[in-house]
Amino acid sequence: MQLTLVLPNLLDTAPAALAAVEAPALARLLSTAADPILEPDGPLAIACAGVGVAKQYDWPVAPLLARAAGIDPGSRYWLCADPVTLEVGRDEGRLAGIVSDLDAGESAALLFTLRAHFASDGMEFVERGPGHWWVALAAAQQLETSPPDAAIGKPLIAHLPRGPDAARWRRWQSEMQMLLFEHPVNRSRESGGRLPVNYVWMWGGGTLRVARPATPVAAVFTQAPLLRDLARAVGAGAAPAPGSFASLLAAPPTPSALVWLDRLEATTLQEQLAAFDSDWAAPLERALDNREIDARLVFSGAGTALSFTPRATGAMQRLRRRWSRPPSLSPLLAAQADA
C-alpha cells in the first residue's frame, strides 16, 4: 500500500507544547526522513491532489463543493462566498471567523441586498441552506485566493485575492463590506450578542474540470468536511478515518490510501499525540522496516504543509535504536521546517 497520512494543524502547535510531548516512534520516523517537501498552498492543496483535482489559476473547490451540495455548476466560474466577521483595528483588518449560525431569514435578507447591488456586474449569488453561499459568473476569472482557515486571525492584506483580476474583486469585496456594515440583520445580531456578517470571503475559484493524476488515490478516509465533500464531488467517496493503523489494514485491501486524521486540540494535545504514536507511528515504523508499505507523512498548518517520506532502517540501526534514548519531537520538527 502507498499511504498518505495527514496530521492536521500540527504546524500551528507552539514549540513549547510540542517539547512536552512524548512521541518516540513519530520522532524516530522523522529522524529517518530526507528533507521535507514544502506545500505553500497548505492543506487545501493536499486535499485537492488527494482526490485528483488539478489547480487551475486557483484551487477550484467552489464548483466541486456546489456539486456536492446538489447544485449543477454547469460551465460557469464559481467562488465560495463565506459570510464572515471582519475585525477592523487601527492599522489593519483581520478575519475573525466564518459566521455559521445564520438562520434562513437572516441569510435571505443579506443575500437580497448583495444580489440587488451586484446583479449588473453579472454576479449571481447562489445559496444552499443558510450561510452556504457561492458566487457564479459566466466568464472565468484570473484570480488566486486563500481559504478562510489560512486567513483567520492574520492580517487581511496578505490574504486578499491576487492575480490579474484581483483589483476588481478587492473593490467588490470592499463594496460588500460597506453594504453589510449597517445592515439591519447585523444590527439585530449585535444587539443580541452575536457576531455580525460584515464581509464576504471569496475563495476556491474555478470551473468544473475534474482532472485525475496518473496515480490517483484509491481510497479516502476522513471526517474532515472539505475533503469528504471534494471526494464525493469527484465520485471517489470517503469513509470515516480508522482509529489506528491496524484498523486501516483490516479494511478491504487498497493499493493507495489517503488518511486525514482529526484536528489536534490544544487542551488534549499530549494525549492525542501519544495515541497517534502508539496507534499509528509505531506500527507504521514496523511496517516500513519490514518493507510492507510505502508511506508519506504530511504535517499541516493553517496555510502550509510539510510532506516527508520516512525510510526503512537497517538491522544495526534498529539494534542501536533499542538501546538509545528516543529523539525529541520538537527540535526534529523545527529542523524539518527550517529545511
Secondary structure, DSSP 8 states (H G I E B T S, - for coil): -EEEEEETTGGGS-HHHHHT---HHHHHHHHH--S-EEETTHHHHHHHHHTT---SSS--HHHHHHHHTT---TTSEEEEEEEEEEEE-SS-EEEEEE-----HHHHHHHHHHHHHHHGGGT-EEEESSTT-EEEEESS----B---HHHHBTSBGGGGS-BSTTHHHHHHHHHHHHHHHHT-HHHHHHHHTT-----EEEEEEEE-S-----SS--SEEEE--HHHHHHHHHTT---B---SSHHHHHHSS--SEEEEE-----GGGHHHHHHHHIIIIIHHHHHHHHTT--EEEEEEE-SS-EEEE------HHHHHHHHHS----HHHHHHHHHH-
